[in-house]
Amino acid sequence: MTDLVFVDSNVLVYRRDASEKTKQPQAAAWIEHLWRTRTGRLSVQVLEEYYQVVTRRLKPGLPVHEARQEVRELTTWRPVPMDADVVSGAWEIEDRFGFSFWDALIVSAASRAGCSRLLTEDLQAGQDLDGVLVVDPFRTAPG
C-alpha cells in the first residue's frame, strides 16, 4: 500500500493562487498526484481554512459555488473530524514540540488519519513528528 499523505490548506490554496507563479504548478502537481494515487487525506479544519481563504482573501478568489463544489469533491479524501481525541492529541503535540495550537491540530489529524507524511510549508521539512514526516511540497516533487 502507498503511504497516505495529509495535505495542509496552504497547498490547496497555492493550487488556486495565480499570483504564486512558482508554487502554483508545484501545488497542482501534488494535488493531481494525490488524486491519481488516492492517497490524499485532510481534515475538516483544512477544508474550512481552504474555503475561507479562496472565497474571502484570495485575489481573485473563487466564486462561492465553485469553492463549495471543490470542498464537496475533497470530502472523498476522508476528512478527519475535529473531535475530543484530535484536540487532546493536539495539546500533547503543542506541549511536546512547541507548535501553535492550529499547527498541532493539523499534526494530530494527520496522525489520526494514519498518514506517514504531512504536506505543508508551515513546519520544518524533514522533521519526524512521531511517525508523521513533514514534507515541503515546494522542495520535494510528488511521488
Backbone bond lengths (Angstrom), bond angles and torsions (degrees), N, CA, C in turn:
res aa  C-N    CA-C-N  psi(-1)  N-CA   C-N-CA  omega(-1)  CA-C   N-CA-C  phi
1 M - - - 1.452 - - 1.522 109.93 -
2 T 1.312 115.93 141.55 1.451 122.14 178.35 1.527 109.38 -77.51
3 D 1.329 115.42 143.02 1.459 120.14 179.60 1.529 110.95 -61.97
4 L 1.334 114.56 142.10 1.454 120.53 176.02 1.522 109.97 -81.94
5 V 1.323 115.91 144.75 1.467 122.67 -176.24 1.524 108.55 -123.35
6 F 1.321 116.21 121.24 1.465 121.95 176.48 1.521 108.13 -86.95
7 V 1.332 116.43 132.68 1.462 121.79 -175.89 1.522 110.08 -109.34
8 D 1.323 115.84 124.51 1.460 121.49 175.64 1.533 108.55 -78.69
9 S 1.309 115.98 157.72 1.467 120.84 -176.02 1.525 112.64 -61.45
10 N 1.330 118.17 -30.05 1.461 118.72 -177.24 1.530 112.13 -61.87
11 V 1.322 117.15 -32.65 1.467 120.20 179.18 1.531 109.90 -68.06
12 L 1.319 116.36 -42.86 1.462 120.34 177.60 1.528 111.31 -63.43
13 V 1.312 116.68 -40.73 1.468 121.09 -179.54 1.523 110.45 -65.97
14 Y 1.340 117.74 -46.49 1.467 119.97 -178.87 1.527 111.88 -59.83
15 R 1.313 116.54 -30.37 1.468 119.47 177.74 1.525 110.75 -61.50
16 R 1.326 117.86 -27.54 1.464 123.31 -178.95 1.526 113.78 -100.36
17 D 1.337 117.75 -5.86 1.460 121.63 -172.95 1.529 111.12 -93.90
18 A 1.328 116.06 97.19 1.466 121.65 -177.93 1.518 113.05 -65.62
19 S 1.331 118.22 -17.20 1.467 120.27 179.13 1.533 111.77 -77.09
20 E 1.312 116.68 -13.64 1.475 121.94 179.64 1.528 109.12 -98.07
21 K 1.313 116.21 80.21 1.466 122.48 -172.66 1.534 113.47 -62.00
22 T 1.322 117.98 -29.57 1.463 120.79 178.90 1.519 111.36 -90.56
23 K 1.313 116.96 -44.24 1.457 120.67 -174.63 1.524 113.18 -75.40
24 Q 1.314 117.62 -32.65 1.462 119.70 -176.70 1.533 112.31 -58.28
25 P 1.341 120.50 -50.12 1.465 118.39 -179.17 1.536 112.83 -67.95
26 Q 1.321 117.34 -31.13 1.461 119.89 178.24 1.527 110.50 -68.83
27 A 1.331 116.42 -42.90 1.464 120.19 177.57 1.525 109.95 -63.70
28 A 1.328 117.08 -41.95 1.464 120.98 179.35 1.527 111.21 -62.21
29 A 1.326 117.09 -40.17 1.471 120.72 178.59 1.526 111.02 -62.80
30 W 1.335 116.60 -41.93 1.464 120.11 177.83 1.526 111.29 -63.18
31 I 1.320 116.84 -47.86 1.463 120.34 -177.41 1.532 109.96 -63.37
32 E 1.308 116.94 -42.51 1.467 120.61 177.37 1.533 110.79 -60.13
33 H 1.325 116.63 -44.33 1.471 121.36 178.49 1.534 111.04 -60.50
34 L 1.325 116.35 -44.20 1.467 120.24 -178.35 1.527 111.59 -68.08
35 W 1.331 117.61 -35.59 1.471 119.72 174.50 1.523 109.85 -64.33
36 R 1.334 116.18 -46.25 1.458 121.42 -176.46 1.529 112.11 -63.24
37 T 1.331 116.40 -41.02 1.465 120.72 -177.34 1.525 113.08 -90.35
38 R 1.326 115.53 -8.26 1.475 121.86 -178.73 1.526 112.35 57.24
39 T 1.315 115.39 39.65 1.463 120.65 -177.97 1.521 113.52 -113.82
40 G 1.324 117.97 3.02 1.460 121.29 179.99 1.514 111.93 -78.65
41 R 1.326 115.11 138.86 1.462 121.88 175.12 1.520 107.86 -137.30
42 L 1.328 116.06 158.06 1.459 121.61 178.47 1.514 108.44 -158.61
43 S 1.321 115.59 -172.02 1.470 120.08 -179.39 1.520 109.21 -128.10
44 V 1.306 114.83 167.70 1.460 120.19 174.45 1.527 109.30 -59.38
45 Q 1.317 117.64 -38.78 1.466 121.49 177.32 1.530 110.81 -56.25
46 V 1.324 117.54 -45.20 1.462 121.81 179.90 1.525 110.44 -61.96
47 L 1.323 116.57 -43.88 1.468 119.78 178.93 1.520 111.75 -62.69
48 E 1.331 116.72 -40.34 1.469 120.96 178.34 1.522 111.16 -63.13
49 E 1.338 116.01 -47.26 1.468 120.66 -179.49 1.530 110.52 -62.88
50 Y 1.316 115.79 -44.70 1.465 120.31 -179.46 1.534 110.74 -59.20
51 Y 1.313 116.70 -50.10 1.464 121.14 -178.75 1.528 110.89 -58.95
52 Q 1.308 116.50 -45.65 1.466 121.10 -179.26 1.527 111.41 -60.02
53 V 1.326 116.50 -47.13 1.467 120.10 -176.42 1.519 111.73 -68.14
54 V 1.335 117.93 -47.10 1.470 118.37 -174.68 1.522 113.41 -73.72
55 T 1.320 117.96 -20.79 1.467 119.17 178.64 1.523 113.33 -98.60
56 R 1.336 118.29 -19.83 1.466 120.32 -174.09 1.536 113.86 -117.88
57 R 1.334 117.64 -35.11 1.470 118.66 -172.67 1.519 114.39 -110.59
58 L 1.309 117.96 -29.24 1.455 121.03 -177.87 1.528 109.77 -70.27
59 K 1.321 116.34 134.30 1.472 121.61 179.52 1.523 109.17 -121.82
60 P 1.306 120.35 115.27 1.455 124.95 -6.87 1.528 110.36 -75.62
61 G 1.282 115.30 145.71 1.459 120.41 -180.00 1.515 111.78 -86.18
62 L 1.307 114.94 173.89 1.462 120.24 175.36 1.522 109.46 -84.12
63 P 1.315 117.21 144.90 1.464 118.60 170.93 1.539 108.92 -60.69
64 V 1.306 115.94 146.39 1.464 120.99 -176.40 1.526 111.58 -54.77
65 H 1.317 118.11 -45.07 1.472 119.76 -177.94 1.527 111.61 -62.69
66 E 1.326 117.81 -36.04 1.457 121.51 178.68 1.536 110.94 -70.09
67 A 1.323 116.93 -42.97 1.463 120.89 178.26 1.524 110.72 -63.44
68 R 1.319 116.82 -41.18 1.467 120.43 179.13 1.528 110.92 -64.06
69 Q 1.327 116.82 -40.60 1.461 119.97 178.41 1.529 110.33 -63.43
70 E 1.309 116.86 -41.02 1.462 119.97 179.17 1.529 111.19 -65.08
71 V 1.319 117.02 -41.37 1.467 120.26 176.96 1.528 109.62 -61.76
72 R 1.332 117.39 -42.29 1.477 120.50 177.10 1.528 110.60 -57.83
73 E 1.333 116.32 -44.46 1.466 120.23 179.57 1.523 111.10 -63.75
74 L 1.317 116.98 -40.31 1.463 120.85 -178.91 1.527 112.84 -69.12
75 T 1.313 118.01 -15.80 1.469 118.51 176.87 1.523 111.80 -67.22
76 T 1.323 117.66 -14.98 1.469 119.42 174.47 1.529 111.18 -70.43
77 W 1.321 116.89 -11.20 1.468 121.35 177.31 1.529 111.79 -84.27
78 R 1.302 117.19 15.05 1.460 124.29 175.56 1.524 112.98 56.62
79 P 1.310 118.00 64.68 1.464 120.47 -177.47 1.529 112.40 -59.95
80 V 1.314 114.50 135.23 1.462 121.66 176.54 1.524 107.62 -76.70
81 P 1.339 117.30 126.38 1.470 118.99 177.32 1.526 110.65 -75.81
82 M 1.324 115.60 153.78 1.454 119.88 174.55 1.527 107.93 -83.75
83 D 1.315 115.82 103.60 1.462 120.00 179.63 1.527 108.94 -125.49
84 A 1.304 116.24 -177.87 1.470 121.21 -175.47 1.530 111.82 -60.46
85 D 1.329 117.97 -36.53 1.465 120.52 -179.86 1.529 111.80 -66.98
86 V 1.326 116.82 -41.42 1.468 119.93 178.64 1.522 110.12 -66.07
87 V 1.325 116.78 -41.35 1.467 120.75 179.68 1.525 110.90 -65.11
88 S 1.327 118.40 -46.64 1.470 119.15 -179.71 1.523 110.78 -67.11
89 G 1.344 117.10 -33.82 1.467 119.46 173.73 1.519 111.13 -63.66
90 A 1.319 116.17 -37.71 1.472 120.45 178.16 1.522 111.08 -64.92
91 W 1.329 117.07 -38.91 1.471 118.78 178.14 1.526 111.03 -62.15
92 E 1.319 116.63 -40.63 1.474 120.00 177.99 1.529 110.77 -62.80
93 I 1.330 116.60 -42.95 1.465 121.30 179.56 1.519 110.55 -67.57
94 E 1.317 116.60 -40.73 1.474 121.94 177.84 1.526 109.63 -58.06
95 D 1.338 117.11 -47.31 1.461 121.60 -179.05 1.526 111.80 -68.59
96 R 1.308 116.78 -43.72 1.467 121.07 -174.51 1.525 113.35 -71.46
97 F 1.335 116.54 -43.68 1.460 120.20 -173.53 1.529 113.73 -105.16
98 G 1.340 117.82 -8.84 1.454 120.59 179.48 1.517 113.57 74.88
99 F 1.321 117.37 23.56 1.461 121.52 179.54 1.525 110.45 -78.92
100 S 1.334 115.02 161.09 1.454 119.01 169.86 1.529 107.33 -65.30
101 F 1.317 116.20 157.89 1.460 119.82 179.52 1.526 110.98 -59.44
102 W 1.342 117.85 -39.89 1.470 121.51 -177.46 1.519 111.04 -65.77
103 D 1.329 118.04 -42.29 1.465 120.62 176.28 1.526 110.70 -66.55
104 A 1.321 116.42 -38.00 1.465 120.44 178.41 1.527 111.01 -64.17
105 L 1.328 118.08 -36.19 1.470 120.93 175.71 1.530 110.95 -61.84
106 I 1.320 116.89 -39.14 1.465 121.34 178.93 1.534 109.69 -64.04
107 V 1.324 116.96 -46.62 1.471 120.47 -179.80 1.525 110.37 -64.36
108 S 1.314 117.18 -43.20 1.460 121.18 178.99 1.529 110.85 -61.03
109 A 1.321 116.98 -43.80 1.463 120.59 179.06 1.525 111.30 -66.17
110 A 1.332 117.46 -38.12 1.467 120.95 177.20 1.521 110.60 -61.22
111 S 1.311 115.63 -43.62 1.461 120.22 177.85 1.528 110.45 -63.70
112 R 1.304 116.67 -45.17 1.470 122.34 179.88 1.524 111.50 -60.44
113 A 1.337 116.97 -33.95 1.467 122.00 179.96 1.525 112.32 -79.04
114 G 1.328 117.59 -4.81 1.459 120.78 179.85 1.514 113.63 78.22
115 C 1.321 116.62 24.02 1.459 121.33 -177.90 1.531 110.89 -83.62
116 S 1.318 115.56 140.32 1.460 119.96 175.50 1.526 111.41 -95.52
117 R 1.342 116.58 -12.63 1.463 121.01 179.23 1.526 110.19 -133.91
118 L 1.323 114.40 147.67 1.462 123.09 177.14 1.522 107.63 -123.40
119 L 1.307 116.12 116.17 1.458 122.78 -177.79 1.519 109.16 -90.43
120 T 1.333 116.75 106.59 1.456 121.65 -179.24 1.524 109.83 -160.54
121 E 1.321 115.16 153.98 1.460 119.52 172.65 1.529 110.48 -101.66
122 D 1.328 116.96 -1.57 1.458 121.67 -173.37 1.529 114.54 -84.98
123 L 1.320 117.79 -13.01 1.459 121.16 -179.53 1.526 108.96 -123.13
124 Q 1.316 116.39 170.01 1.462 121.67 -175.90 1.525 111.04 -71.25
125 A 1.331 116.10 117.28 1.466 121.05 179.25 1.527 110.05 -59.42
126 G 1.314 115.51 138.62 1.461 121.62 179.08 1.512 114.33 89.38
127 Q 1.317 117.02 -10.06 1.463 120.55 -179.51 1.523 109.78 -71.96
128 D 1.326 116.04 131.92 1.461 121.83 176.85 1.520 107.92 -97.83
129 L 1.319 115.84 115.63 1.461 122.20 -177.49 1.525 108.09 -105.76
130 D 1.313 115.27 75.51 1.469 121.41 -179.77 1.521 112.17 54.89
131 G 1.325 115.94 49.41 1.461 120.73 176.52 1.509 115.06 96.98
132 V 1.318 117.97 -3.77 1.466 122.23 175.16 1.533 106.85 -110.71
133 L 1.329 115.55 111.74 1.463 121.32 -177.44 1.524 109.98 -89.28
134 V 1.335 116.45 128.32 1.465 121.50 178.31 1.524 109.10 -79.21
135 V 1.334 115.79 126.17 1.460 122.72 179.23 1.522 108.38 -120.79
136 D 1.330 116.27 125.78 1.464 120.97 175.24 1.525 107.35 -84.64
137 P 1.326 118.24 114.12 1.466 120.28 -175.86 1.521 113.88 -68.23
138 F 1.332 116.60 -10.01 1.445 119.66 -178.34 1.522 111.75 -102.39
139 R 1.320 115.68 3.02 1.470 122.23 173.59 1.510 112.10 -120.31
140 T 1.318 116.44 -13.09 1.459 122.18 -176.31 1.519 109.66 -128.57
141 A 1.314 116.76 131.01 1.467 120.99 178.32 1.531 109.80 -78.42
142 P 1.317 116.33 152.62 1.473 118.36 178.16 1.523 111.54 -65.32
143 G 1.329 114.13 156.13 1.474 118.97 175.70 1.435 112.72 87.50
